[in-house]
Amino acid sequence: MSTVRGVRALALVPLVALTVAACGDDGDSAPESTPEGAVVLVENQPGTVDGTSVVATDVEGDDATLRITVDGPSEATDVSEGATVDIAGASYRIEAVWSEEDGDSPGSMGGHVMVVPADG
């Protein structure tokens, strides 16, 4: 009877390992490198992408909201890692979304969004 329990327990080890591995990247660390042309937006701090004002808000896990201001009020666009978004008439890929401890700047929540030109 104990052999059967041992075999069952061993069968669960790979399943648990896969589950932990799948949860490993939940947006809690910065990417190891920054691609050429990338812009890193800091949560709640205005940034500029291709001459357009962009503010990253609501950074959580691999998701965020970009508030893009062209003319007039900003437009909110929900994004997640790997998505493509139009900024100033050009396509940008959301390369990474991550959070660190509370941000250094006043109003910053510690979230970051890295956008890169989609064609490069």
C-alpha positions in Angstrom: 0.0 0.0 0.0 2.8 2.4 0.8 4.4 1.7 -2.6 1.3 2.8 -4.4 1.2 6.1 -2.4 4.9 6.6 -3.2 4.3 6.1 -6.9 1.3 8.5 -6.8 3.4 11.1 -5.0 6.2 10.8 -7.6 3.6 11.2 -10.4 2.6 14.6 -8.9 6.2 16.0 -8.8 6.4 16.8 -12.6 2.9 18.3 -12.5 3.8 20.6 -9.6 7.1 21.6 -11.3 5.2 22.5 -14.5 2.7 24.6 -12.6 5.4 26.5 -10.7 7.4 27.1 -13.9 4.3 28.4 -15.7 3.8 31.0 -12.9 7.4 32.1 -12.9 7.1 35.2 -15.0 4.2 37.2 -13.7 5.5 40.7 -14.5 7.6 41.1 -11.4 11.0 41.7 -12.9 12.6 43.8 -15.6 13.7 42.2 -18.9 17.4 41.3 -19.1 18.0 43.6 -22.0 16.5 46.6 -23.8 16.0 46.3 -27.5 17.1 49.2 -29.8 14.4 51.8 -30.2 12.6 50.7 -27.0 10.9 53.2 -24.7 10.3 52.3 -21.1 7.3 54.0 -19.6 7.1 54.4 -15.8 3.6 53.9 -14.3 1.7 57.2 -13.9 4.5 59.3 -15.3 4.1 60.9 -18.7 6.5 59.6 -21.4 7.0 60.3 -25.0 6.8 57.7 -27.8 7.4 59.0 -31.3 6.6 62.6 -30.2 3.3 61.5 -28.6 2.5 61.7 -24.9 1.9 58.2 -23.4 1.2 57.3 -19.8 1.2 53.8 -18.5 -1.5 53.1 -15.8 -3.0 50.2 -14.0 0.1 48.0 -14.4 -0.7 44.5 -13.0 1.0 41.3 -14.0 1.5 41.3 -17.8 -1.3 43.9 -18.3 -1.5 47.6 -18.3 -3.4 50.6 -19.7 -1.8 53.1 -22.0 -3.3 56.6 -22.1 -2.3 58.0 -25.5 -2.7 61.7 -26.1 -2.7 62.9 -29.7 -5.0 65.9 -29.8 -7.4 66.6 -27.0 -8.2 64.1 -24.2 -6.2 60.9 -23.9 -7.5 57.6 -25.1 -7.2 54.6 -22.9 -5.9 51.4 -24.5 -5.7 48.1 -22.6 -2.5 46.2 -23.5 -0.6 43.1 -22.4 2.8 41.6 -23.3 3.1 40.7 -26.9 0.2 42.9 -28.0 0.5 45.6 -30.7 -0.7 49.1 -30.3 -0.9 52.1 -32.6 0.9 55.2 -31.4 1.3 58.3 -33.6 0.4 56.2 -36.7 3.0 53.6 -36.1 2.7 50.1 -34.7 4.5 49.3 -31.4 4.8 45.9 -29.7 4.4 45.7 -25.9 7.7 44.0 -25.2 7.4 43.8 -21.4 5.2 44.7 -18.5 6.6 44.5 -15.0 6.4 46.0 -11.5 9.0 46.7 -9.0 8.7 48.1 -5.5 7.0 51.4 -5.2 8.4 53.8 -7.8 11.0 56.4 -7.1 9.1 59.3 -8.7 6.1 61.0 -6.9 2.9 59.3 -8.0 4.7 56.3 -9.5 3.4 52.9 -8.4 6.5 51.0 -9.6 5.0 49.6 -12.8 6.8 49.7 -16.2 5.8 49.1 -19.8 8.4 48.6 -22.5 7.3 49.4 -26.1 9.3 48.8 -29.2 8.7 49.5 -32.8 6.8 46.5 -34.2 8.8 46.5 -37.5 12.1 46.2 -35.8 
